[in-house]
Every structure is written in C-alpha cells, then in structure tokens.
C-alpha cells in the first residue's frame, strides 16, 4: 500500500499534511517535517485500528509513504 502525503501551508505559517488514500487523515505541524511525522503516526493508528477490527487486506502488510 503506497500512501501519498500532500502538503499545504496555512496563512499563519503552519503546515498541514494529508493522506488522500485514508479519509480524514490530516495533521498540522509547525514545520513540514513535523506535519509529516504527525500524519504518518496517525496513518499507522488508523491502519492498526482497521487490523484490530478485522478490516485488514493483504496490502496492509506492506506500507510505504511518498511525500508529494
């Protein structure tokens, strides 16, 4: 499973990172790197929750991130 991280910068200088493949997975950070780390951590939490609730698919066993 390849997850793409998209970035945007708010008017107040904060960065927002979003993973389009996982609905609702977006996080802020003071820096681009902080936003990236935050959104990756949230993505792993969402995927772990899916595994715990029996929603796993074979592609969950191989996850990679691509920063766009």
N, C-alpha and C positions, 0 to 999 in steps of 0.2 A: 504494500500500500504506500503510495507516494502522496505526501501531503505538501501542498504549496502554501508558503507563508507570504501573504501580501502585506505591505506596509503603507502607512499613510502618516502624515504629520499634522497634528491639530494646530489651530491658530495660536494656542497658548504654549506651543513647543513640545508637548507630549507626543510620543509615538504610539501608534496603535498597530497591532499585528493581528491578522485574521487568517484563519484556515478555512477556505471556502468549502472543502470537502466534508467538514464537520460543522453542521449548522450551529450557529451561536457561539462558536469557539473564537473569541477575540479578547485581547488583553491590552492594557496600556503599560507604558514604561517611560521613565524619564529619558532613556536613551533607546536607540534602535535595538541594541543588544539586550537591554533589559526587557523590552517588549517581546523580543524573540524568545528569550528564556521563559518568560511568563506564559506565552501562548503554547510553547512546546510542553511545558508542565501540565497545563490544562488539557491539552490534547491527550496526553498519556492518562490523565484521570478519566476522561470521557471514554477512552478505549478500554480501560480497566473496568469501568462500570458496565460496559457492554459485555465484556467477558464474564463478569460476575452474574449477569442476568441472562446468560445463555444466548446472547446475540452475536456470538463470535462467528467469524468467517475465516477461511484459510489465509486471507491476505492480512489479517491482524498479527500474524506471526512474523511478518517482515515489514517494519515501518521505517520510512525514511522521510526526511524533511528537505524541501528545496526552498530557499529564500528567493523570492521574486523581486 
